[in-house]
């Protein structure tokens, strides 16, 4: 079953033309809130509807476990591609399925060559429940090209810290249908692993596709190395 993407949201006039934007990577509403992390973007006006990220932001340098139980070196495996990074969990009732549906919808609007230049990566914030198999089953509902990663909480926390995406561990001794706090935005990195764009929650698949097409046209992408 493929989950339908949400329609694109109208542009936010309040942000149009601003040379300086304050971007909040707030904790998602999947079970509570925590203090937001503020990113100041001083980039000039750009052709993108998404918020520009400073190039100093790098894709997290971590090696985690993929959906097949194999090591996945994040910078190495996404090198040469535009990487879309999101932190979430498979039992999330709203933000995660909406975001994954939007990402899948955006990819469906790209040409085969453009799709080959984009890799969506979902890092779980709930390693206790999100086994490699659970991630594979969940992400396969949206797009089979999506990569799901898990690992020790220490590795997840490190990756989230580098990405400036707030995450919180599950409550101690949590059981059953508990919720997990995590960031709600998607970070886009260029083929060199440097930050490019930030897509806010419910950005919309059509607008995301437009920005990805522009980004791909401005970047040199190539298949990521195997391994």
Residue, then its C-alpha position, 0 to 999 in steps of 0.5 A: x500500500x502506498x500512502x498518498x502525499x499531501x498537496x503542496x502548501x501555499x508559499x509563506x509571504x512573510x518569509x518571501x524575500x528575506x535575506x535573514x531567516x530564523x529557522x526553528x528545528x523544534x521537537x515534534x509533537x509526537x508525545x510532547x515538546x522540548x526547547x527549540x534549536x534556532x538556526x540563523x540563516x544569513x544566506x542571500x535570497x535564493x531560488x528555493x522555497x525551502x530555507x537555505x542551510x549554511x554550507x558549514x552544516x555537514x551530514x552526520x559522520x556516523x556509521x549505523x545499521x541499515x534495514x538489512x542489518x549491515x553497516x551504513x556509513x552515512x557520508x560515504x553512502x550518500x556521497x555524490x547524491x542529494x541526501x534528505x535526512x529525517x529523524x522519526x519513528x515507525x509508531x509515530x501517528x502523524x508527523x512521520x507518515x506525513x513527512x515520508x508521504x510528502x517525500x515519496x510524492x516529491x520523488x514521484x514528480x522527478x524524472x528517473x535520472x533526478x530520482x537517482x540523484x536523491x537519497x532519503x534517509x530515515x534515522x529512528x529515534x526509537x531503536x528499541x522498537x524500530x528493528x531493521x525489519x520494522x524500518x524496512x516494512x514501514x518505509x517500504x509503504x512509502x518508497x522502497x528506495x528509502x533507507x532506514x537506519x538504527x543503532x545504539x542511542x549514543x549514535x542516534x544522539x550524535x547524528x541528531x546533534x550534528x544535524x541540529x535535530x532535537x531527539x529525546x530517548x524513550x521514557x525509562x522502562x517504557x512499554x506498549x504504545x509510547x511516543x517519542x520526541x523528535x525533530x519535524x523537519x527534513x534536512x537536505x545535503x548536497x553531493x559533497x555532504x554540506x547543508x543545502x536546504x531545510x524543509x519544514x513540516x508539511x512543506x508539501x510534495x509539489x514544492x519539495x519536488x520543485x526545490x529538488x529539481x532546482x537543487x539537482x540542476x545546480x549540483x553535480x550528482x553521481x551514484x553513491x559508492x556501494x558497500 
